[in-house]
Amino acid sequence: QVQLVESGGGLVQPGGSLRLSCAASGSIFSINVMGWYRQAPGKQRELVAAIATGGSTNYADSVKGRFTISRDNAKNTVYLQMNRLKPEDTAVYYCNADLVLSSGRRRTIWGQGTQVTVSS
């Protein structure tokens, strides 16, 4: 069974920092793009940042200059360093991976989500 396990969410004051981690496990041959999405109450899920195997990245305009996505291919892990957090960053953050299984099948999987709350 292939799964993504997230960690690192929590409560932080405005201006603070958090680091999210997401590790993929199971019968994985390779992982293409890994990314972070978020969903605030009453809003649609949106892309926050994504990173390809070679390291190219893509960010939502709202987080550029504050968030940094990175990955450790040897550990099948993606990270999201979030700095200068704002109350509007409050959401459930989901990890996402586009991968190829050992069987050769391609799948897109999601993590269970981790809550990030920015409040004083």
DSSP file with accessible surface (Angstrom, degrees, kcal/mol):
  #  RESIDUE AA STRUCTURE BP1 BP2  ACC     N-H-->O    O-->H-N    N-H-->O    O-->H-N    TCO  KAPPA ALPHA  PHI   PSI    X-CA   Y-CA   Z-CA
    1    1 A Q              0   0  200      0, 0.0     2,-0.4     0, 0.0    24,-0.0   0.000 360.0 360.0 360.0 130.4    0.0    0.0    0.0
    2    2 A V        +     0   0   18     24,-0.2     2,-0.3    25,-0.1    24,-0.2  -0.786 360.0 163.2 -96.8 135.1    1.4    3.4   -1.0
    3    3 A Q  E     -A   25   0A  94     22,-2.1    22,-2.3    -2,-0.4     2,-0.4  -0.982  34.1-135.3-149.3 160.7    0.7    6.3    1.3
    4    4 A L  E     -A   24   0A   6    106,-0.4     2,-0.5    -2,-0.3   108,-0.5  -0.977  18.8-163.6-115.3 131.1    1.8    9.8    2.2
    5    5 A V  E     -A   23   0A  70     18,-2.3    18,-2.3    -2,-0.4     2,-0.3  -0.972   8.1-162.0-120.0 120.9    2.2   10.8    5.8
    6    6 A E  E     +A   22   0A   9     -2,-0.5     2,-0.3    16,-0.2    16,-0.2  -0.663  13.3 167.7-100.3 155.9    2.4   14.4    6.7
    7    7 A S  E     +A   21   0A  67     14,-2.2    14,-2.6    -2,-0.3   107,-0.1  -0.970  41.0  66.4-155.7 162.4    3.6   16.1    9.9
    8    8 A G        +     0   0   37     -2,-0.3    11,-0.3     1,-0.3    14,-0.0   0.370  59.4 131.1 109.0  -3.6    4.5   19.5   11.2
    9    9 A G        +     0   0   29     12,-0.1     2,-0.3     9,-0.1    -1,-0.3  -0.165  24.2 114.5 -73.3 174.8    1.3   21.4   11.4
   10   10 A G  E     -d  116   0B  30    105,-1.1   107,-2.8   104,-0.1     2,-0.5  -0.984  62.2 -45.1 159.1-165.3    0.1   23.4   14.4
   11   11 A L  E     +d  117   0B 131     -2,-0.3     2,-0.3   105,-0.2   107,-0.2  -0.869  52.8 167.2-103.0 131.7   -0.7   26.8   15.8
   12   12 A V  E     -d  118   0B  22    105,-2.6   107,-2.2    -2,-0.5     3,-0.1  -0.981  33.5-112.4-143.1 151.2    1.6   29.7   15.2
   13   13 A Q    >   -     0   0  137     -2,-0.3     3,-2.3   105,-0.2    72,-0.2  -0.470  50.9 -81.0 -78.7 155.3    1.4   33.4   15.7
   14   14 A P  T 3  S+     0   0   60      0, 0.0    72,-0.2     0, 0.0    -1,-0.1  -0.290 121.1  27.5 -54.5 136.8    1.4   35.8   12.7
   15   15 A G  T 3  S+     0   0   54     70,-3.3    69,-0.6     1,-0.3    71,-0.1   0.272 100.7 117.0  90.9 -10.4    4.9   36.3   11.5
   16   16 A G    <   -     0   0   21     -3,-2.3    69,-2.3    69,-0.2     2,-0.3  -0.077  57.1-121.4 -83.3-175.2    6.0   32.9   12.7
   17   17 A S        +     0   0   61     66,-0.2     2,-0.3    67,-0.2    66,-0.2  -0.932  21.2 179.6-131.1 152.2    7.3   29.9   10.9
   18   18 A L  E     - B   0  82A  33     64,-2.1    64,-3.3    -2,-0.3     2,-0.5  -0.976  15.8-146.9-144.1 154.3    6.4   26.2   10.5
   19   19 A R  E     - B   0  81A 124    -11,-0.3     2,-0.3    -2,-0.3    62,-0.2  -0.986  12.5-160.2-126.4 121.0    7.9   23.4    8.5
   20   20 A L  E     - B   0  80A   0     60,-2.7    60,-2.3    -2,-0.5     2,-0.3  -0.765   6.0-165.5 -96.7 146.0    5.7   20.7    7.0
   21   21 A S  E     -AB   7  79A  27    -14,-2.6   -14,-2.2    -2,-0.3     2,-0.3  -0.951   6.9-173.1-128.3 150.8    7.1   17.3    6.0
   22   22 A a  E     -AB   6  78A   0     56,-1.9    56,-2.4    -2,-0.3     2,-0.5  -0.935   5.1-167.1-146.9 119.9    5.5   14.6    3.9
   23   23 A A  E     -AB   5  77A  41    -18,-2.3   -18,-2.3    -2,-0.3     2,-0.4  -0.914   9.3-148.7-112.8 132.5    7.0   11.1    3.4
   24   24 A A  E     +A    4   0A   9     52,-2.8     2,-0.3    -2,-0.5   -20,-0.2  -0.782  21.9 175.8 -96.5 139.7    5.9    8.6    0.7
   25   25 A S  E     +A    3   0A  52    -22,-2.3   -22,-2.1    -2,-0.4     2,-0.3  -0.961  28.6  57.5-141.6 159.6    6.1    4.9    1.5
   26   26 A G  S    S-     0   0   46     -2,-0.3     2,-2.0   -24,-0.2   -24,-0.2  -0.787  99.0 -18.6 120.5-164.7    5.2    1.7   -0.2
   27   27 A S  S    S+     0   0   76     -2,-0.3    75,-2.4    74,-0.0     2,-0.5  -0.493  78.8 160.8 -83.5  76.3    6.0    0.0   -3.5
   28   28 A I  E     -E  101   0B  26     -2,-2.0    73,-0.3    73,-0.3     3,-0.1  -0.846  28.6-179.1-104.9 130.6    7.2    3.1   -5.3
   29   29 A F  E    S-     0   0B 155     71,-2.9     2,-0.3    -2,-0.5    72,-0.2   0.862  72.8 -20.3 -88.2 -47.3    9.3    3.0   -8.4
   30   30 A S  E     -E  100   0B  39     70,-1.9    70,-3.2    46,-0.0     2,-0.5  -0.988  53.0-136.7-158.0 158.5    9.6    6.8   -8.9
   31   31 A I  E     -E   99   0B   8     -2,-0.3    68,-0.3    68,-0.2     3,-0.1  -0.989  16.4-177.8-122.1 127.4    8.0   10.0   -7.9
   32   32 A N  E     +     0   0B  49     66,-3.2     2,-0.4    -2,-0.5    -1,-0.2   0.824  65.5   7.4 -85.9 -94.2    7.5   12.8  -10.5
   33   33 A V  E     -     0   0B  56     65,-0.2    65,-2.8    19,-0.2     2,-0.4  -0.713  61.4-170.8 -94.8 137.6    5.9   15.9   -9.0
   34   34 A M  E     +EF  97  51B   1     17,-2.5    17,-3.0    -2,-0.4     2,-0.3  -0.968  18.5 164.7-120.3 144.0    5.3   16.4   -5.3
   35   35 A G  E     -EF  96  50B   1     61,-2.7    61,-2.4    -2,-0.4     2,-0.4  -0.941  33.6-123.8-152.7 170.8    3.3   19.3   -4.0
   36   36 A W  E     -EF  95  49B   0     13,-3.0    12,-2.9    -2,-0.3    13,-1.7  -0.987  24.7-179.9-122.1 133.6    1.4   20.9   -1.2
   37   37 A Y  E     -EF  94  47B  64     57,-2.9    57,-2.9    -2,-0.4     2,-0.3  -0.835   8.9-156.4-121.3 163.6   -2.2   22.1   -1.5
   38   38 A R  E     -EF  93  46B  14      8,-2.4     8,-2.8    -2,-0.3     2,-0.4  -0.989   7.4-162.5-143.2 153.5   -4.4   23.8    1.1
   39   39 A Q  E     -E   92   0B  67     53,-2.2    53,-2.3    -2,-0.3     6,-0.2  -0.954   7.2-163.6-139.0 116.3   -8.1   24.2    1.8
   40   40 A A    >   -     0   0   22      4,-0.4     3,-2.3    -2,-0.4    51,-0.1  -0.600  45.7 -75.5 -91.2 158.0   -9.5   26.8    4.1
   41   41 A P  T 3  S+     0   0  121      0, 0.0    -1,-0.1     0, 0.0     3,-0.1  -0.280 119.0   6.9 -55.6 129.4  -13.1   26.5    5.4
   42   42 A G  T 3  S+     0   0   92      1,-0.2     2,-0.3    -3,-0.1    -3,-0.0   0.509 113.5 100.2  78.3   4.6  -15.6   27.4    2.7
   43   43 A K  S <  S-     0   0  146     -3,-2.3    -1,-0.2     1,-0.0     2,-0.1  -0.818  75.0-102.6-121.9 162.4  -13.0   27.6    0.0
   44   44 A Q        -     0   0  177     -2,-0.3    -4,-0.4     1,-0.1     2,-0.2  -0.434  45.5 -94.2 -78.5 154.7  -11.7   25.3   -2.7
   45   45 A R        -     0   0   92     -6,-0.2     2,-0.3    -2,-0.1    -6,-0.2  -0.492  50.3-168.1 -66.5 136.7   -8.5   23.4   -2.4
   46   46 A E  E     -F   38   0B  85     -8,-2.8    -8,-2.4    -2,-0.2     2,-0.3  -0.942  25.3-104.4-131.3 151.8   -5.7   25.3   -4.0
   47   47 A L  E     +F   37   0B  50     -2,-0.3   -10,-0.3   -10,-0.2     3,-0.1  -0.553  31.4 176.1 -71.6 133.1   -2.1   24.6   -5.0
   48   48 A V  E     -     0   0B   1    -12,-2.9    12,-2.5     1,-0.4     2,-0.3   0.819  64.3 -25.8 -99.4 -53.3    0.5   26.1   -2.7
   49   49 A A  E     -FG  36  59B   0    -13,-1.7   -13,-3.0    10,-0.2    -1,-0.4  -0.979  54.2-165.4-161.2 152.6    3.7   24.9   -4.2
   50   50 A A  E     -FG  35  58B  15      8,-2.3     8,-2.0    -2,-0.3     2,-0.4  -0.979   2.7-162.7-142.7 154.0    5.0   22.0   -6.3
   51   51 A I  E     -FG  34  57B   9    -17,-3.0   -17,-2.5    -2,-0.3     6,-0.2  -0.998  10.8-143.8-142.2 133.5    8.4   20.6   -7.1
   52   52 A A    >   -     0   0   26      4,-2.5     3,-1.7    -2,-0.4   -19,-0.2  -0.395  36.6 -97.2 -89.0 170.3    9.5   18.2   -9.9
   53   53 A T  T 3  S+     0   0   65      1,-0.3    20,-0.1     2,-0.1    -1,-0.1   0.885 124.3  51.5 -55.6 -39.6   12.1   15.5   -9.6
   54   54 A G  T 3  S-     0   0   84      1,-0.1    -1,-0.3     2,-0.0   -22,-0.0   0.566 123.4-102.2 -79.1  -7.3   14.8   17.7  -11.1
   55   55 A G    <   +     0   0   39     -3,-1.7    -2,-0.1     1,-0.3     2,-0.1   0.365  69.6 145.3 106.7  -5.0   14.1   20.5   -8.6
   56   56 A S        -     0   0   84     -5,-0.1    -4,-2.5     1,-0.0    -1,-0.3  -0.439  33.2-157.0 -67.8 143.3   12.0   23.0  -10.6
   57   57 A T  E     -G   51   0B  71     -6,-0.2     2,-0.3    -2,-0.1    -6,-0.2  -0.820  19.2-163.1-125.8 161.3    9.4   24.7   -8.5
   58   58 A N  E     -G   50   0B  89     -8,-2.0    -8,-2.3    -2,-0.3     2,-0.3  -0.991  13.7-171.1-143.8 133.6    6.1   26.4   -8.8
   59   59 A Y  E     -G   49   0B  43     -2,-0.3   -10,-0.2   -10,-0.2     2,-0.2  -0.949  28.3-112.1-127.5 149.1    4.4   28.6   -6.2
   60   60 A A    >>  -     0   0   21    -12,-2.5     3,-1.7    -2,-0.3     4,-1.0  -0.492  35.2-119.7 -68.6 145.3    1.1   30.3   -5.7
   61   61 A D  G >4 S+     0   0  131      1,-0.3     3,-0.5     2,-0.2    -1,-0.1   0.851 110.6  63.6 -57.5 -33.6    1.5   34.1   -5.9
   62   62 A S  G 34 S+     0   0   59      1,-0.2    -1,-0.3     3,-0.0   -14,-0.1   0.670 111.1  35.2 -68.6 -16.4    0.2   34.5   -2.4
   63   63 A V  G X> S+     0   0    0     -3,-1.7     4,-2.3   -15,-0.2     3,-2.3   0.469  82.1 126.9-116.6  -4.0    3.1   32.5   -0.9
   64   64 A K  T << S+     0   0  118     -4,-1.0     4,-0.1    -3,-0.5    -3,-0.0  -0.291  81.1  15.9 -58.8 133.6    6.0   33.6   -3.2
   65   65 A G  T 34 S+     0   0   65      2,-0.4    -1,-0.3     1,-0.1     3,-0.1   0.296 126.1  58.7  86.5 -10.7    8.9   34.9   -1.1
   66   66 A R  T <4 S+     0   0   12     -3,-2.3    17,-2.0     1,-0.2     2,-0.3   0.684  98.5  52.2-116.7 -36.1    7.6   33.4    2.1
   67   67 A F  E  <  -C   82   0A   4     -4,-2.3    -2,-0.4    15,-0.2     2,-0.4  -0.827  59.8-165.9-107.7 148.4    7.3   29.7    1.5
   68   68 A T  E     -C   81   0A  75     13,-2.5    13,-3.1    -2,-0.3     2,-0.4  -0.992   4.8-158.1-134.2 126.1   10.0   27.3    0.2
   69   69 A I  E     +C   80   0A   7     -2,-0.4     2,-0.3    11,-0.2    11,-0.2  -0.813  20.5 162.5-101.4 141.8    9.3   23.8   -1.1
   70   70 A S  E     -C   79   0A  49      9,-1.8     9,-3.2    -2,-0.4     2,-0.3  -0.950  17.4-153.3-148.4 167.2   12.1   21.2   -1.2
   71   71 A R  E     -C   78   0A  37     -2,-0.3     2,-0.6     7,-0.2     7,-0.2  -0.993  16.0-146.3-147.3 153.4   12.5   17.5   -1.5
   72   72 A D  E >>> -C   77   0A  50      5,-3.0     5,-1.9    -2,-0.3     3,-0.8  -0.942  14.9-169.3-117.0 101.4   14.8   14.7   -0.6
   73   73 A N  G >45S+     0   0   74     -2,-0.6     3,-0.7     1,-0.2    -1,-0.1   0.840  84.6  58.8 -64.8 -31.9   14.5   12.1   -3.4
   74   74 A A  G 345S+     0   0   97      1,-0.2    -1,-0.2    -3,-0.1    -2,-0.0   0.812 115.4  35.9 -66.3 -28.4   16.5    9.5   -1.5
   75   75 A K  G <45S-     0   0  136     -3,-0.8   -51,-0.3     2,-0.2    -1,-0.2   0.362 104.0-126.6-103.8   2.1   13.9    9.6    1.3
   76   76 A N  T <<5 +     0   0   49     -3,-0.7   -52,-2.8    -4,-0.6     2,-0.4   0.904  65.8 138.5  51.2  44.2   10.8   10.2   -1.0
   77   77 A T  E   < -BC  23  72A  13     -5,-1.9    -5,-3.0   -54,-0.2     2,-0.4  -0.953  40.3-163.6-126.5 140.3   10.1   13.2    1.2
   78   78 A V  E     -BC  22  71A   0    -56,-2.4   -56,-1.9    -2,-0.4     2,-0.3  -0.928  10.0-160.6-121.2 146.2    8.9   16.7    0.4
   79   79 A Y  E     -BC  21  70A  34     -9,-3.2    -9,-1.8    -2,-0.4     2,-0.4  -0.900  10.7-159.0-123.9 154.1    9.1   19.7    2.8
   80   80 A L  E     -BC  20  69A   0    -60,-2.3   -60,-2.7    -2,-0.3     2,-0.6  -0.923   7.8-162.5-134.3 108.1    7.4   23.1    3.0
   81   81 A Q  E     -BC  19  68A  61    -13,-3.1   -13,-2.5    -2,-0.4     2,-0.6  -0.830  11.3-165.7 -88.8 120.2    9.1   25.8    4.9
   82   82 A M  E     +BC  18  67A   0    -64,-3.3   -64,-2.1    -2,-0.6     2,-0.3  -0.944  10.8 175.1-115.7 115.5    6.6   28.5    5.7
   83   83 A N        +     0   0   52    -17,-2.0   -66,-0.2    -2,-0.6   -67,-0.2  -0.788  59.7  21.0-115.7 162.1    7.9   31.9    7.0
   84   84 A R  S    S-     0   0  144    -69,-0.6    -1,-0.2    -2,-0.3   -67,-0.2   0.912  84.9-159.8  48.6  50.8    6.2   35.1    7.8
   85   85 A L        -     0   0    3    -69,-2.3   -70,-3.3    -3,-0.2   -69,-0.2  -0.268   7.4-157.4 -66.0 146.6    2.9   33.3    8.2
   86   86 A K    >   -     0   0   87    -72,-0.2     3,-2.4   -71,-0.1     4,-0.3  -0.853  31.2-109.8-120.7 157.2   -0.3   35.3    8.0
   87   87 A P  G >  S+     0   0   68      0, 0.0     3,-1.9     0, 0.0    31,-0.4   0.852 117.4  63.3 -55.4 -31.6   -3.8   34.5    9.3
   88   88 A E  G 3  S+     0   0  126      1,-0.3   -48,-0.0   -48,-0.0    -3,-0.0   0.559  88.6  69.5 -73.4  -6.1   -5.0   33.9    5.7
   89   89 A D  G <  S+     0   0    1     -3,-2.4    -1,-0.3    29,-0.1     2,-0.2   0.533  71.2 120.2 -82.2  -7.3   -2.6   31.0    5.5
   90   90 A T    <   +     0   0   37     -3,-1.9     2,-0.3    -4,-0.3    27,-0.2  -0.410  40.8 106.1 -61.6 125.1   -4.8   29.1    8.0
   91   91 A A  E    S- H   0 116B   2     25,-2.0    25,-2.6    -2,-0.2     2,-0.6  -0.961  76.1 -79.2-178.1 171.4   -6.0   26.0    6.3
   92   92 A V  E     -EH  39 115B  36    -53,-2.3   -53,-2.2    -2,-0.3     2,-0.5  -0.862  47.9-146.4 -89.2 127.2   -5.6   22.2    6.1
   93   93 A Y  E     -EH  38 114B   0     21,-3.1    21,-2.1    -2,-0.6     2,-0.4  -0.857  13.2-163.8-101.7 130.2   -2.5   21.5    4.1
   94   94 A Y  E     -E   37   0B  43    -57,-2.9   -57,-2.9    -2,-0.5     2,-0.3  -0.928  11.7-139.7-117.1 136.6   -2.4   18.4    2.0
   95   95 A a  E     -E   36   0B   0     -2,-0.4    16,-2.5   -59,-0.2     2,-0.3  -0.662  21.6-169.5 -88.6 147.5    0.5   16.6    0.4
   96   96 A N  E     -EI  35 110B  14    -61,-2.4   -61,-2.7    -2,-0.3     2,-0.4  -0.991   6.0-173.0-140.2 142.4    0.2   15.3   -3.1
   97   97 A A  E     -EI  34 109B   0     12,-2.1    12,-2.4    -2,-0.3     2,-0.7  -0.993  17.7-155.1-142.8 136.4    2.4   13.1   -5.2
   98   98 A D  E     + I   0 108B  20    -65,-2.8   -66,-3.2    -2,-0.4     2,-0.3  -0.942  41.5 160.3-104.1 110.7    2.4   11.9   -8.8
   99   99 A L  E     -EI  31 107B   0      8,-3.0     8,-2.7    -2,-0.7     2,-0.5  -0.836  43.2-126.0-135.9 168.0    4.2    8.6   -8.8
  100  100 A V  E     -EI  30 106B  30    -70,-3.2   -71,-2.9    -2,-0.3   -70,-1.9  -0.974  31.0-138.5-115.2 125.8    4.9    5.4  -10.6
  101  101 A L  E >   -E   28   0B  22      4,-3.6     3,-2.0    -2,-0.5   -73,-0.3  -0.307  28.0-104.7 -77.5 167.2    4.4    2.2   -8.7
  102  102 A S  T 3  S+     0   0   78    -75,-2.4   -74,-0.1     1,-0.3    -1,-0.1   0.780 122.7  61.7 -61.5 -25.8    6.7   -0.8   -8.8
  103  103 A S  T 3  S-     0   0   89    -76,-0.3    -1,-0.3     2,-0.1     3,-0.1   0.590 120.6-110.2 -74.1 -12.5    4.1   -2.5  -10.9
  104  104 A G  S <  S+     0   0   54     -3,-2.0     2,-0.2     1,-0.4    -2,-0.1   0.287  76.1 132.4  99.2 -10.6    4.5    0.2  -13.5
  105  105 A R        -     0   0  179     -5,-0.1    -4,-3.6     1,-0.0     2,-0.4  -0.511  52.2-133.3 -76.0 145.9    1.2    1.9  -12.9
  106  106 A R  E     +I  100   0B 166     -6,-0.2     2,-0.3    -2,-0.2    -6,-0.2  -0.824  30.6 173.1-100.8 135.9    1.0    5.6  -12.5
  107  107 A R  E     -I   99   0B 110     -8,-2.7    -8,-3.0    -2,-0.4     2,-0.5  -0.975  28.9-143.9-140.2 154.4   -1.0    7.1   -9.6
  108  108 A T  E     -I   98   0B  80     -2,-0.3     2,-0.3   -10,-0.2   -10,-0.2  -0.988  30.0-176.5-115.3 124.9   -1.7   10.4   -7.9
  109  109 A I  E     -I   97   0B  10    -12,-2.4   -12,-2.1    -2,-0.5     2,-0.3  -0.863  13.4-148.1-125.1 159.3   -2.1   10.1   -4.2
  110  110 A W  E     -I   96   0B 106     -2,-0.3  -106,-0.4   -14,-0.2   -14,-0.2  -0.913  14.1-126.9-124.1 149.1   -3.0   12.5   -1.3
  111  111 A G        -     0   0    9    -16,-2.5  -106,-0.1    -2,-0.3     3,-0.1  -0.283  34.4-104.0 -81.3 177.7   -2.0   12.7    2.3
  112  112 A Q        -     0   0  118   -108,-0.5   -18,-0.1     1,-0.1  -107,-0.1   0.628  63.0-112.0 -82.0 -14.2   -4.5   12.9    5.2
  113  113 A G        -     0   0   15      1,-0.1     2,-0.4   -18,-0.0   -19,-0.2   0.155  20.6-132.2  96.7 145.8   -3.9   16.6    5.7
  114  114 A T  E     - H   0  93B  22    -21,-2.1   -21,-3.1  -107,-0.1     2,-0.3  -1.000  21.9-120.9-136.0 134.9   -2.4   18.6    8.5
  115  115 A Q  E     - H   0  92B  89     -2,-0.4  -105,-1.1   -23,-0.2     2,-0.5  -0.593  23.0-171.7 -80.6 132.0   -4.0   21.7   10.2
  116  116 A V  E     -dH  10  91B   0    -25,-2.6   -25,-2.0    -2,-0.3     2,-0.5  -0.993   5.8-176.4-120.2 121.7   -2.1   25.0   10.1
  117  117 A T  E     -d   11   0B  46   -107,-2.8  -105,-2.6    -2,-0.5     2,-0.6  -0.985   9.5-167.2-123.2 123.9   -3.6   27.8   12.2
  118  118 A V  E     +d   12   0B   4     -2,-0.5     2,-0.3   -31,-0.4  -105,-0.2  -0.939  34.6 130.7-112.5 110.1   -2.1   31.3   12.2
  119  119 A S              0   0   66   -107,-2.2    -2,-0.1    -2,-0.6   -33,-0.0  -0.991 360.0 360.0-159.5 147.8   -3.6   33.3   15.0
  120  120 A S              0   0  132     -2,-0.3  -107,-0.1  -107,-0.2    -1,-0.1   0.427 360.0 360.0 -93.5 360.0   -2.6   35.5   17.9
